[in-house]
């Protein structure tokens, strides 16, 4: 759990599951986590921070629904690209998983 600031709560919890449950013979999927710094770099590289904050402000003021806000922010992410170094790191780590590869995403 010491990695929460680095990788977020859900990823740190997954790491704790792997650490504690595998030794008990319980199977936990292999994987890797992107860091909070990679997230911040992604947002900055695509210049979407102000648009995200604006959508959240509209929701908080009652000018937008939660669904519309989520869809708008999701669209910002889907129309964005990872900076080259982060994209290559993700591809390289994903390849190391081989046949064990799967995808999961979450938000705090």
Phi, psi and omega in degrees: 000351178293345182269005181307312180297333183275320186237357181091162185294316182293319178293320178296321178296320177298319177299320177295320177300313180300313184298317186269325186275328180298324179292343177266004179084010178268127183283129175235132183302141173291159177176188176211162182239143168278157183268163174298326178296322177295319176301311181297322177296318178301311181298315181293317182298331181261357177060039184256000182300311182297320179294321178296314180298322179296317178296319179294320178297320177299319178296312183297329180276355180089006181275354179212149177279164176298317180300312181296321179295312178300317180296319180295317180291320177301317179298323176300315180293316183291335179267006180256166179232148175289142170303148186309316183294322179289318179301316180293321178297316178298313179300315182297315180292322179297319179298328181293340180283337179054230182291349180274001186292139174205172181235142174214145178220150179207171176228154180283000000 
